Amino acid sequence: KYEVVELLNPGIETIRPNGDVWKLHDKSVQKATLNINGQRVDLFNLHYFPFTYFGRKFDDPEFASAHKFLEDIVTSGSNPAIVTGDFNNDGVEIEDIFQRLFSNNGYHRAVISSSSDLAGYLEKNQIDHILVSENFKVSEHQVIRNYSDHPALVVDVEI
């Protein structure tokens, strides 16, 4: 099964230094449900709102309803789940914002990167995440430096 769920857009805008007016684009979460050897697994992929590009902070209370909406989507099912994506959580730990996701629903980060893994990426705030529900055991992970503005994350998991 595959579906696309539109996120709750806070509708902010800003004027860039060159005078361009930027409006926050709509964003969505892709959800696929797979049957793997008789076990259903939900996979989510997202590219979250880049609040800092609009001169705003990720943890601004104004965005709490958007964050809750995302949490509701990725916790709506009962299947084991994997969430991948660019959360654009510049300068804020995602566990601090999505507390319900991590505490009540048993998600954890599959890749905890060291600063040396991310050297050159941190100052650009290009940090992606792979989250797995408690049903998964991470057997191996890698952060691969590449020519993108995001390092590649590779994770082997067991269910």
BADO-203398 format. One record per residue (C-alpha): x, y, z; residue number from 1; chain. Coordinates in nm, 4 decimals. Example, Ala and Ser with C-alpha at 12.3 -4.5 7.8 and 13.67 -1.06 7.14 Angstrom:
# BADO-203398
+----------+----------+----------+------+-------+
!     east !    north !       up ! resi ! chain !
+----------+----------+----------+------+-------+
!   1.2300 !  -0.4500 !   0.7800 !    1 !     A !
!   1.3670 !  -0.1060 !   0.7140 !    2 !     A !
+----------+----------+----------+------+-------+
# end
This chain:
# BADO-203398
+----------+----------+----------+------+-------+
!     east !    north !       up ! resi ! chain !
+----------+----------+----------+------+-------+
!   0.0000 !   0.0000 !   0.0000 !    1 !     A !
!   0.1267 !   0.3506 !  -0.0786 !    2 !     A !
!  -0.0128 !   0.6910 !   0.0126 !    3 !     A !
!   0.0971 !   1.0524 !   0.0358 !    4 !     A !
!  -0.0206 !   1.2581 !   0.3336 !    5 !     A !
!   0.0087 !   1.6364 !   0.3180 !    6 !     A !
!   0.1588 !   1.7977 !   0.6271 !    7 !     A !
!   0.0063 !   2.0900 !   0.8137 !    8 !     A !
!   0.1734 !   2.3952 !   0.6567 !    9 !     A !
!   0.2258 !   2.6811 !   0.9072 !   10 !     A !
!   0.2050 !   2.9253 !   0.6142 !   11 !     A !
!   0.4996 !   3.1483 !   0.6973 !   12 !     A !
!   0.6875 !   3.3720 !   0.4563 !   13 !     A !
!   0.9913 !   3.5954 !   0.4565 !   14 !     A !
!   1.1681 !   3.8502 !   0.2419 !   15 !     A !
!   1.5150 !   3.7292 !   0.1435 !   16 !     A !
!   1.8149 !   3.9663 !   0.1337 !   17 !     A !
!   1.7755 !   4.0016 !  -0.2448 !   18 !     A !
!   1.4133 !   4.1129 !  -0.2027 !   19 !     A !
!   1.2518 !   3.7847 !  -0.3093 !   20 !     A !
!   0.9444 !   3.6850 !  -0.1137 !   21 !     A !
!   0.9577 !   3.3213 !  -0.0039 !   22 !     A !
!   0.6443 !   3.1357 !   0.1029 !   23 !     A !
!   0.6699 !   2.8027 !   0.2795 !   24 !     A !
!   0.5832 !   2.5299 !   0.0289 !   25 !     A !
!   0.3492 !   2.2472 !   0.1122 !   26 !     A !
!   0.5257 !   1.9308 !   0.2222 !   27 !     A !
!   0.4105 !   1.5716 !   0.2407 !   28 !     A !
!   0.4980 !   1.2393 !   0.3982 !   29 !     A !
!   0.5131 !   0.9301 !   0.1807 !   30 !     A !
!   0.3922 !   0.6141 !   0.3511 !   31 !     A !
!   0.4377 !   0.2638 !   0.2150 !   32 !     A !
!   0.3205 !  -0.0502 !   0.3907 !   33 !     A !
!   0.5149 !  -0.3614 !   0.2954 !   34 !     A !
!   0.4541 !  -0.7263 !   0.3668 !   35 !     A !
!   0.7916 !  -0.8791 !   0.4516 !   36 !     A !
!   0.7679 !  -1.2537 !   0.5132 !   37 !     A !
!   0.4196 !  -1.2130 !   0.6582 !   38 !     A !
!   0.5107 !  -0.9107 !   0.8735 !   39 !     A !
!   0.3653 !  -0.5723 !   0.7769 !   40 !     A !
!   0.6130 !  -0.2846 !   0.8049 !   41 !     A !
!   0.5365 !   0.0856 !   0.7549 !   42 !     A !
!   0.7977 !   0.3015 !   0.5817 !   43 !     A !
!   0.7721 !   0.6806 !   0.5992 !   44 !     A !
!   0.9802 !   0.9303 !   0.4034 !   45 !     A !
!   0.9681 !   1.3054 !   0.4479 !   46 !     A !
!   1.1378 !   1.6365 !   0.3885 !   47 !     A !
!   1.0189 !   1.8623 !   0.6701 !   48 !     A !
!   0.9803 !   2.2404 !   0.6710 !   49 !     A !
!   1.3041 !   2.4476 !   0.6645 !   50 !     A !
!   1.1999 !   2.6983 !   0.9311 !   51 !     A !
!   1.5481 !   2.8515 !   0.9628 !   52 !     A !
!   1.5409 !   2.9595 !   0.5971 !   53 !     A !
!   1.2522 !   3.1814 !   0.7027 !   54 !     A !
!   1.4415 !   3.3291 !   0.9958 !   55 !     A !
!   1.2452 !   3.1159 !   1.2412 !   56 !     A !
!   1.3453 !   2.8541 !   1.4968 !   57 !     A !
!   1.2464 !   2.4885 !   1.4671 !   58 !     A !
!   1.1311 !   2.4862 !   1.8302 !   59 !     A !
!   0.9154 !   2.8018 !   1.8033 !   60 !     A !
!   0.5897 !   2.7268 !   1.9920 !   61 !     A !
!   0.3996 !   2.8527 !   1.6853 !   62 !     A !
!   0.4995 !   2.5299 !   1.5056 !   63 !     A !
!   0.3880 !   2.2902 !   1.7810 !   64 !     A !
!   0.0683 !   2.1971 !   1.5944 !   65 !     A !
!   0.2668 !   2.1170 !   1.2762 !   66 !     A !
!   0.5054 !   1.8990 !   1.4775 !   67 !     A !
!   0.2128 !   1.7210 !   1.6464 !   68 !     A !
!   0.0502 !   1.6614 !   1.3080 !   69 !     A !
!   0.3674 !   1.4898 !   1.1829 !   70 !     A !
!   0.3859 !   1.2808 !   1.4998 !   71 !     A !
!   0.0236 !   1.1751 !   1.4512 !   72 !     A !
!   0.0971 !   1.0533 !   1.0986 !   73 !     A !
!   0.3982 !   0.8398 !   1.1854 !   74 !     A !
!   0.2359 !   0.6923 !   1.4972 !   75 !     A !
!  -0.1061 !   0.6232 !   1.3456 !   76 !     A !
!  -0.0524 !   0.2536 !   1.2788 !   77 !     A !
!   0.0332 !  -0.0502 !   1.4830 !   78 !     A !
!   0.2952 !  -0.1928 !   1.2462 !   79 !     A !
!   0.6689 !  -0.1733 !   1.3117 !   80 !     A !
!   0.7907 !   0.1373 !   1.1317 !   81 !     A !
!   1.0921 !   0.3135 !   0.9833 !   82 !     A !
!   1.0949 !   0.6908 !   0.9296 !   83 !     A !
!   1.3549 !   0.8498 !   0.7008 !   84 !     A !
!   1.4050 !   1.2085 !   0.6059 !   85 !     A !
!   1.5455 !   1.5531 !   0.6397 !   86 !     A !
!   1.3792 !   1.6971 !   0.9485 !   87 !     A !
!   1.5499 !   2.0381 !   0.9060 !   88 !     A !
!   1.5884 !   2.0462 !   1.2855 !   89 !     A !
!   1.8653 !   2.3036 !   1.2749 !   90 !     A !
!   2.0264 !   2.3338 !   1.6163 !   91 !     A !
!   1.7551 !   2.1352 !   1.7962 !   92 !     A !
!   1.7543 !   1.7660 !   1.8827 !   93 !     A !
!   1.4509 !   1.5958 !   1.7297 !   94 !     A !
!   1.3942 !   1.4080 !   2.0565 !   95 !     A !
!   1.3309 !   1.7460 !   2.2237 !   96 !     A !
!   1.0610 !   1.8419 !   1.9725 !   97 !     A !
!   0.8973 !   1.5072 !   1.9012 !   98 !     A !
!   0.8916 !   1.3865 !   2.2618 !   99 !     A !
!   0.5726 !   1.1821 !   2.2174 !  100 !     A !
!   0.7244 !   1.0030 !   1.9191 !  101 !     A !
!   1.0318 !   0.8960 !   2.1131 !  102 !     A !
!   0.8868 !   0.8309 !   2.4578 !  103 !     A !
!   0.5374 !   0.6894 !   2.4042 !  104 !     A !
!   0.5871 !   0.5200 !   2.0703 !  105 !     A !
!   0.9310 !   0.3716 !   2.1182 !  106 !     A !
!   1.1120 !   0.5255 !   1.8216 !  107 !     A !
!   1.4863 !   0.5774 !   1.8368 !  108 !     A !
!   1.7480 !   0.7072 !   1.5984 !  109 !     A !
!   1.9107 !   0.4282 !   1.4003 !  110 !     A !
!   2.2180 !   0.6422 !   1.3334 !  111 !     A !
!   2.3841 !   0.8517 !   1.5994 !  112 !     A !
!   2.6597 !   1.0343 !   1.4150 !  113 !     A !
!   2.9753 !   1.1743 !   1.5609 !  114 !     A !
!   3.0825 !   1.5270 !   1.4801 !  115 !     A !
!   3.3691 !   1.3861 !   1.2712 !  116 !     A !
!   3.1156 !   1.1926 !   1.0582 !  117 !     A !
!   2.9326 !   1.5156 !   0.9931 !  118 !     A !
!   3.2225 !   1.7617 !   0.9661 !  119 !     A !
!   3.1359 !   2.0078 !   0.6929 !  120 !     A !
!   2.7664 !   1.9233 !   0.7127 !  121 !     A !
!   2.6808 !   2.0546 !   1.0569 !  122 !     A !
!   2.7503 !   2.4158 !   0.9703 !  123 !     A !
!   2.5117 !   2.3773 !   0.6749 !  124 !     A !
!   2.2509 !   2.2134 !   0.8992 !  125 !     A !
!   2.2167 !   1.9248 !   0.6558 !  126 !     A !
!   2.1393 !   1.6374 !   0.8873 !  127 !     A !
!   1.9042 !   1.3582 !   0.7882 !  128 !     A !
!   1.7645 !   1.0950 !   1.0208 !  129 !     A !
!   1.6538 !   0.7355 !   1.0128 !  130 !     A !
!   1.4206 !   0.6468 !   1.2985 !  131 !     A !
!   1.3105 !   0.2935 !   1.3795 !  132 !     A !
!   1.0387 !   0.1691 !   1.6100 !  133 !     A !
!   1.1272 !  -0.0477 !   1.9071 !  134 !     A !
!   1.0595 !  -0.3630 !   1.7020 !  135 !     A !
!   1.3840 !  -0.3109 !   1.5110 !  136 !     A !
!   1.7385 !  -0.3856 !   1.6140 !  137 !     A !
!   2.0064 !  -0.1873 !   1.4314 !  138 !     A !
!   2.2818 !  -0.4296 !   1.3384 !  139 !     A !
!   2.5022 !  -0.1849 !   1.1475 !  140 !     A !
!   2.5010 !   0.1768 !   1.0340 !  141 !     A !
!   2.7227 !   0.4042 !   0.8281 !  142 !     A !
!   2.7483 !   0.7716 !   0.7510 !  143 !     A !
!   2.8927 !   0.8065 !   0.4030 !  144 !     A !
!   3.0465 !   1.1355 !   0.3015 !  145 !     A !
!   2.9555 !   1.2182 !  -0.0541 !  146 !     A !
!   2.9296 !   1.5115 !  -0.2930 !  147 !     A !
!   2.5789 !   1.6022 !  -0.1802 !  148 !     A !
!   2.4932 !   1.8605 !   0.0832 !  149 !     A !
!   2.3603 !   1.5647 !   0.2876 !  150 !     A !
!   2.5729 !   1.2662 !   0.3895 !  151 !     A !
!   2.4231 !   0.9293 !   0.3005 !  152 !     A !
!   2.2941 !   0.7175 !   0.5873 !  153 !     A !
!   2.2920 !   0.3409 !   0.5527 !  154 !     A !
!   2.1312 !   0.1151 !   0.8111 !  155 !     A !
!   2.0945 !  -0.2610 !   0.8416 !  156 !     A !
!   1.8062 !  -0.3579 !   1.0670 !  157 !     A !
!   1.6606 !  -0.6790 !   1.1997 !  158 !     A !
!   1.2973 !  -0.7171 !   1.3015 !  159 !     A !
+----------+----------+----------+------+-------+
# end
